Amino acid sequence: MRVLLFFLVFFASESVYAQTENFWHTLAQVSFKNSKDQHGYDVEFPIFSKYLKSFNGKKVSIKGYVIPLEEVGGTGKFMLSSLPFNLCYFCGAAGPETVVEVETTEKVKFSTKQIVMEGIIVLNETDPDHHIYILKNAKLINN
């Protein structure tokens, strides 16, 4: 009976930890390799850690700041950044591991406050038309 109780407590605490983990720390487990693409241009290709690869195709929650991408169709696609707008990757203050491309059917308005999105994380190693991290079928959890 004690053994059963121990396992129940252990596994219950593990699931709570997984839900409260800051997923940006996991996304930071990437390095980059310089190589030539099919056109001969120098490109940085991501090398994902084994641990990070274990999340590919899984549902995750990510808390971050909205970076709008009006040029690609409005609010259905945007970037979610671990840093505020003025410090984000596109402003030159951080690396590509600090932003996630978000695909959603919901209208998510720009805000200076953090939001939480939940969706399927896809690790993109080869498609230069998309970011290295894509959150597909994303839903707004809170704003």
C-alpha positions as CSV (number, residue, x, y, z in Angstrom):
1,M,0.0,0.0,0.0
2,R,2.8,2.4,0.9
3,V,4.5,1.7,-2.5
4,L,1.3,2.5,-4.3
5,L,0.9,5.7,-2.4
6,F,4.5,6.7,-3.2
7,F,4.0,6.1,-6.9
8,L,0.7,8.1,-6.9
9,V,2.3,11.1,-5.2
10,F,5.4,10.9,-7.4
11,F,3.5,10.7,-10.7
12,A,1.0,13.4,-9.7
13,S,3.7,15.8,-8.8
14,E,5.5,15.1,-12.1
15,S,2.4,16.0,-14.2
16,V,2.1,19.3,-12.3
17,Y,5.7,20.1,-13.0
18,A,5.3,19.4,-16.7
19,Q,2.4,21.8,-16.9
20,T,4.2,24.6,-15.1
21,E,7.5,24.2,-16.8
22,N,8.7,27.3,-18.8
23,F,8.9,25.8,-22.3
24,W,11.2,28.6,-23.5
25,H,14.0,26.8,-21.5
26,T,13.3,23.7,-23.5
27,L,13.3,25.6,-26.8
28,A,16.7,27.0,-26.0
29,Q,18.2,23.5,-26.4
30,V,19.2,24.1,-30.0
31,S,22.4,24.8,-31.8
32,F,23.0,25.8,-35.4
33,K,25.2,24.5,-38.2
34,N,26.2,26.7,-41.1
35,S,25.7,25.0,-44.5
36,K,24.7,25.8,-48.1
37,D,21.1,25.5,-49.2
38,Q,20.1,24.1,-52.6
39,H,20.9,27.5,-54.2
40,G,24.3,27.8,-52.7
41,Y,23.5,30.4,-50.1
42,D,24.9,30.1,-46.6
43,V,22.1,29.1,-44.2
44,E,22.0,28.2,-40.5
45,F,20.3,24.9,-40.0
46,P,19.0,24.0,-36.5
47,I,20.3,21.0,-34.5
48,F,17.7,20.1,-31.9
49,S,18.7,18.4,-28.7
50,K,17.4,14.9,-28.1
51,Y,15.2,16.1,-25.2
52,L,13.7,18.9,-27.4
53,K,13.0,16.4,-30.2
54,S,10.9,14.4,-27.8
55,F,8.3,17.2,-27.9
56,N,8.0,17.3,-31.7
57,G,4.3,16.8,-32.6
58,K,3.2,17.1,-28.9
59,K,0.8,19.6,-27.3
60,V,2.5,22.3,-25.3
61,S,1.7,25.6,-23.7
62,I,3.9,28.7,-24.2
63,K,3.7,32.0,-22.5
64,G,5.0,35.0,-24.5
65,Y,4.5,38.3,-26.3
66,V,2.7,38.7,-29.6
67,I,4.8,39.9,-32.5
68,P,2.3,40.7,-35.3
69,L,2.9,39.6,-38.9
70,E,0.4,41.7,-40.9
71,E,2.3,41.1,-44.1
72,V,1.4,37.3,-44.1
73,G,-2.3,37.6,-43.6
74,G,-3.1,39.3,-40.3
75,T,-4.0,37.7,-37.0
76,G,-4.1,34.0,-38.0
77,K,-0.3,34.0,-38.1
78,F,2.0,35.8,-35.7
79,M,5.2,35.2,-33.8
80,L,5.2,34.5,-30.1
81,S,8.3,35.8,-28.4
82,S,9.8,35.0,-25.0
83,L,10.9,38.7,-24.8
84,P,8.9,41.9,-25.2
85,F,8.5,43.5,-28.6
86,N,11.4,45.9,-28.2
87,L,13.9,43.1,-27.3
88,C,12.7,40.4,-29.6
89,Y,14.6,38.4,-32.2
90,F,13.5,40.7,-35.1
91,C,15.0,43.7,-33.3
92,G,18.4,42.1,-33.1
93,A,18.4,41.5,-29.4
94,A,17.9,37.7,-29.2
95,G,18.3,34.5,-31.2
96,P,15.8,32.5,-33.3
97,E,15.1,30.1,-30.4
98,T,13.3,32.9,-28.5
99,V,10.4,33.1,-31.0
100,V,7.7,30.6,-32.2
101,E,5.6,30.9,-35.4
102,V,2.0,30.5,-34.4
103,E,-0.8,29.2,-36.7
104,T,-4.3,29.7,-35.3
105,T,-7.9,30.2,-36.5
106,E,-8.6,32.5,-33.6
107,K,-8.2,36.3,-33.7
108,V,-5.4,37.2,-31.3
109,K,-5.0,40.9,-30.9
110,F,-1.7,42.6,-30.3
111,S,-1.0,43.4,-26.7
112,T,2.0,44.5,-24.7
113,K,1.1,41.9,-22.1
114,Q,2.0,38.2,-22.2
115,I,-0.5,35.6,-23.4
116,V,-0.5,31.8,-23.2
117,M,-1.0,29.8,-26.4
118,E,-1.5,26.0,-26.5
119,G,-0.9,23.9,-29.6
120,I,1.2,21.3,-31.4
121,I,4.9,22.1,-31.5
122,V,6.6,21.3,-34.8
123,L,10.4,21.4,-35.0
124,N,11.3,22.7,-38.5
125,E,14.7,21.6,-39.6
126,T,14.4,22.1,-43.4
127,D,11.8,24.5,-44.6
128,P,13.3,28.0,-45.0
129,D,9.9,29.6,-45.5
130,H,9.0,28.9,-41.9
131,H,10.6,29.5,-38.5
132,I,12.4,26.7,-36.7
133,Y,9.5,26.4,-34.2
134,I,5.9,26.3,-35.4
135,L,2.9,26.1,-33.0
136,K,0.1,24.6,-35.1
137,N,-3.6,24.4,-34.3
138,A,-2.9,26.9,-31.5
139,K,-5.6,28.1,-29.1
140,L,-5.4,31.2,-26.8
141,I,-5.5,30.0,-23.2
142,N,-5.4,33.4,-21.5
143,N,-4.6,37.0,-22.3
